C-alpha cells in the first residue's frame, strides 16, 4: 500500500438491503423536447454508482454500473450509443474516478471495463475507452469474455475479480445470450444480472440453458446475502403483467429497477409451468419471451 493511501475495508460486515431511493429518468412524450441528462448518475454509496442512459437518445435506456475498489474501478456495460456527444460515458466515468480519488488519493488507479453480454445496447460505448490510460477493456463476446473469466475451461467456475479488497464473483449465465455473465458484489449485496433478470421482457435464446442459469442463480444466492437483483432495463409498467411497447421513449409508470431473489424463484416456477414447449407468457413483474 502506498504511503498515505487510504485503504477502504470492503470485507467487514454483511450488506443490509435498503431501497435505492431514486427516481430514474424515464423519457418524455416528445424526444425532441426531452430535458433529461444524457446520463443519470445515482450514488448508492460513495463507492458504488448506477447510471442510466437517456431514453430519448436510445429507447433501450440501459443501466450501467461503476464499482470502486482500492486498486481499480470496474465499469459494467457501456450503453447503447457509440457517440460520445450523445453518450458522454468516458467523461462521466472520468469525473466519478476523479471525485473518488480526491477522497481516496493514490498514485496509480486502473479501470476495468466488463460486460453482462455482447448485445449492442451493452457494448456500444466500448470505443470511448480504448485509448484511456490504465484501462483494460475485456470484449463481451464469448471467445473473449469467457476466456478472461476462465469459463472456457470450466463454465461452472466462479471467477473472482479483485478491484483491491473489493472482490466480485462472476458466473457464466447463458440463456439470454450464450456469453452472458452475472456479477455479485459482496460489498453491496448486488446481484447484477444484465438481461437475464430484470422487470421486463426476458428474451430467452436457449430455454434449457436459461433454466439451468436460473437454478444456478437461486443456489448461488441461497449462500450469499443478496440485497438487490439488478438488471439493465425497465420495461414493465406498475400494472401487473403489462409492459411498455417496444421502442417506447416515455415510461412514466415504471416500477422499481430492483428485484429480489424471490423473483428468481418466480421465474423458475414460471419456467416449470410452461414446460418444454417455450411460449411467451406474462407474469406480474416480468414476461418470458422465447427467442432473441
C-alpha positions in Angstrom: 0.0 0.0 0.0 1.4 3.4 -1.0 2.4 5.7 1.9 -0.6 7.9 2.8 -3.0 5.9 0.7 -6.4 5.4 2.4 -7.4 1.8 2.3 -11.2 1.1 2.3 -12.2 -2.1 4.1 -14.7 -3.8 1.7 -14.8 -7.0 3.7 -16.3 -6.0 7.0 -19.9 -6.6 7.8 -22.8 -8.0 6.0 -24.7 -5.9 3.4 -28.1 -4.7 4.5 -30.9 -4.3 2.0 -32.1 -0.8 1.5 -34.1 1.0 -1.2 -32.2 2.6 -4.0 -34.2 5.7 -3.2 -34.1 7.2 -6.7 -36.5 8.4 -9.4 -35.0 7.3 -12.6 -35.2 9.4 -15.8 -37.8 7.8 -17.9 -38.1 9.8 -21.1 -40.7 12.3 -22.2 -43.7 12.4 -24.6 -41.5 14.3 -27.2 -37.9 13.1 -27.7 -37.2 16.5 -29.3 -38.1 18.3 -26.2 -36.6 15.9 -23.7 -34.6 17.7 -21.0 -33.2 14.6 -19.1 -29.4 14.5 -18.7 -27.6 12.3 -21.2 -26.6 10.0 -18.3 -28.3 9.9 -14.9 -25.8 9.1 -12.1 -27.1 7.7 -8.8 -24.7 7.2 -5.9 -25.8 4.2 -3.9 -22.9 4.8 -1.6 -19.6 6.6 -2.1 -18.0 3.6 -3.8 -21.0 2.4 -5.9 -22.8 4.2 -8.8 -25.7 3.2 -11.0 -26.0 5.0 -14.4 -29.0 5.2 -16.7 -28.8 6.3 -20.4 -31.3 8.9 -21.7 -34.3 7.2 -23.2 -34.6 9.9 -25.9 -31.2 9.0 -27.2 -31.9 5.3 -27.2 -35.2 3.7 -26.2 -33.4 0.8 -24.5 -32.2 3.2 -21.8 -29.8 0.7 -20.3 -28.4 0.8 -16.8 -24.6 0.7 -16.2 -22.7 0.1 -13.1 -19.4 1.7 -11.7 -17.9 0.0 -8.7 -14.7 1.3 -6.9 -12.1 -0.8 -5.2 -8.8 0.2 -3.7 -6.7 -0.5 -6.8 -9.2 -0.1 -9.7 -12.8 0.6 -10.6 -15.0 -1.5 -12.9 -17.5 -0.3 -15.4 -20.1 -2.9 -16.2 -21.5 -2.4 -19.7 -21.0 0.7 -21.9 -24.5 1.6 -23.1 -26.4 1.7 -26.4 -24.8 4.6 -28.2 -21.3 4.9 -29.6 -21.2 8.7 -30.0 -19.6 10.5 -27.0 -21.6 13.6 -28.0 -24.9 11.8 -27.1 -23.5 9.3 -24.6 -20.6 11.0 -22.8 -19.8 7.9 -20.9 -16.0 8.3 -20.7 -16.3 11.8 -19.4 -18.9 10.7 -16.8 -16.7 7.8 -15.6 -13.6 10.0 -15.6 -15.4 12.5 -13.4 -16.5 9.8 -11.0 -13.0 8.5 -10.8 -11.6 11.9 -10.2 -14.0 12.6 -7.4 -13.3 9.2 -5.8 -9.6 9.8 -6.0 -10.0 13.2 -4.4 -11.4 11.4 -1.3 -9.0 8.4 -1.6 -5.8 9.6 -3.1 -3.3 7.1 -4.6 -0.6 7.4 -7.2 -2.0 4.8 -9.6 -5.5 3.7 -10.3 -6.9 1.5 -13.0 -10.2 1.0 -14.8 -11.6 -2.4 -15.9 -14.5 -2.5 -18.5 -16.6 -5.6 -18.4 -20.0 -6.6 -19.8 -23.0 -8.6 -19.0 -23.3 -9.8 -22.6 -22.5 -8.5 -26.2 -25.8 -7.2 -27.4 -25.3 -3.7 -29.0 -27.1 -1.8 -26.2 -24.5 -3.0 -23.7 -21.2 -2.5 -25.7 -21.7 0.5 -27.9 -19.6 2.8 -25.8 -16.5 0.5 -25.7 -14.5 2.6 -28.2 -14.6 5.5 -25.8 -12.2 3.6 -23.5 -9.8 2.0 -26.0 -7.2 4.7 -25.6 -7.9 5.6 -22.0 -4.7 5.2 -19.8 -4.6 2.4 -17.2 -7.7 0.8 -18.7 -8.5 -2.7 -19.7 -11.5 -3.3 -21.9 -12.5 -7.0 -22.0 -14.5 -8.0 -25.1 -18.1 -9.1 -24.5 -18.1 -11.9 -27.0 -17.9 -15.4 -25.6 -14.4 -16.0 -27.0 -13.1 -13.0 -25.2 -15.2 -12.8 -22.0 -15.3 -16.4 -21.1 -11.5 -16.8 -21.7 -10.9 -13.8 -19.4 -13.1 -15.3 -16.6 -11.9 -18.8 -17.1 -15.3 -20.1 -18.2 -14.0 -21.5 -21.4 -12.2 -24.3 -19.4 -14.9 -24.5 -16.7 -18.3 -22.9 -17.3 -19.3 -23.8 -13.8 -16.5 -21.9 -12.2 -17.0 -18.8 -10.0 -14.4 -16.3 -11.2 -13.2 -13.7 -8.8 -12.2 -10.2 -9.9 -10.3 -8.2 -7.2 -10.7 -4.5 -7.5 -8.4 -4.0 -4.5 -10.1 -5.5 -1.5 -13.5 -5.5 -3.2 -13.7 -8.9 -4.9 -16.5 -9.5 -7.4 -17.8 -13.0 -8.0 -18.6 -13.7 -11.6 -20.7 -16.5 -13.1 -21.4 -17.8 -16.6 -25.1 -17.5 -17.0 -26.1 -18.3 -20.6 -29.7 -18.5 -21.8 -30.5 -14.9 -22.9 -27.2 -15.0 -24.7 -24.5 -17.7 -24.9 -21.9 -15.3 -23.5 -23.9 -13.8 -20.6 -22.2 -13.2 -17.3 -23.7 -12.3 -13.9 -21.7 -10.4 -11.2 -22.1 -10.5 -7.5 -20.7 -7.7 -5.3 -20.3 -8.7 -1.6 -19.9 -5.1 -0.5 -23.4 -4.0 -1.6 -25.0 -7.4 -2.0 -25.9 -6.6 -5.5 -26.5 -9.4 -8.0 -26.0 -7.8 -11.4 -27.9 -9.9 -13.9 -27.8 -8.0 -17.1 -30.7 -9.0 -19.4 -31.1 -12.4 -17.7 -33.4 -11.0 -14.9 -35.0 -7.6 -14.9 -38.5 -6.1 -14.7 -39.3 -6.6 -18.4 -39.3 -8.9 -21.3 -36.9 -11.8 -20.6 -35.8 -12.8 -24.1 -34.6 -16.4 -23.9 -32.3 -17.6 -26.7 -31.8 -21.1 -25.2 -34.6 -22.3 -23.0 -32.7 -25.2 -21.4 -29.6 -23.1 -20.7 -31.8 -20.3 -19.2 -33.5 -22.8 -16.9 -30.1 -24.1 -15.7 -28.9 -20.5 -15.2 -31.9 -19.6 -13.0 -31.3 -22.7 -11.0 -27.7 -21.7 -10.5 -28.6 -18.2 -9.5 -31.0 -19.5 -6.9 -28.5 -21.9 -5.5 -25.7 -19.2 -5.6 -28.0 -16.6 -3.9 -29.0 -19.0 -1.2 -25.4 -19.0 0.1 -24.8 -15.2 0.0 -26.6 -12.1 1.3 -28.2 -10.7 -1.8 -29.8 -7.2 -1.2 -31.0 -6.5 -4.7 -31.2 -8.3 -8.1 -30.4 -5.6 -10.6 -30.8 -6.0 -14.3 -30.1 -3.5 -17.1 -33.6 -2.3 -18.2 -37.1 -1.5 -17.0 -39.8 -2.4 -19.5 -42.8 -3.2 -17.2 -45.4 -0.8 -16.0 -46.8 -0.8 -12.5 -49.8 -2.8 -13.7 -49.1 -6.5 -13.1 -48.1 -8.3 -16.3 -48.3 -5.2 -18.5 -45.2 -3.9 -20.3 -44.5 -0.8 -22.3 -44.4 -1.4 -26.1 -41.0 -1.9 -27.7 -39.3 1.4 -28.7 -41.3 3.3 -26.1 -39.5 6.6 -25.2 -41.7 7.7 -22.4 -42.3 5.4 -19.4 -43.8 7.5 -16.6 -45.3 4.5 -14.8 -42.2 2.4 -14.3 -41.8 0.0 -11.4 -38.5 0.0 -9.4 -35.4 -1.4 -11.1 -34.5 -3.6 -8.1 -35.9 -7.1 -7.8 -35.3 -9.8 -5.2 -34.2 -13.4 -5.0 -37.9 -14.2 -4.7 -38.3 -13.2 -8.3 -35.7 -15.8 -9.2 -38.0 -18.4 -7.7 -41.0 -16.9 -9.5 -39.1 -17.1 -12.8 -38.2 -20.8 -12.1 -41.8 -21.6 -11.2 -42.9 -20.0 -14.5 -40.4 -22.0 -16.5 -41.7 -25.2 -14.9 -45.3 -24.2 -15.5 -44.6 -23.6 -19.2 -42.6 -26.8 -19.5 -40.6 -27.9 -22.5 -42.7 -26.1 -25.1 -41.4 -22.5 -24.8 -44.1 -19.9 -25.1 -44.5 -16.2 -24.4 -46.3 -15.7 -21.1 -46.7 -12.6 -18.9 -46.3 -12.7 -15.1 -46.8 -9.7 -12.7 -43.2 -8.5 -12.7 -41.7 -10.0 -15.9 -42.6 -11.6 -19.3 -40.9 -14.7 -20.6 -40.2 -14.4 -24.3 -38.7 -17.3 -26.3 -36.2 -16.0 -28.9 -33.7 -13.2 -29.0 
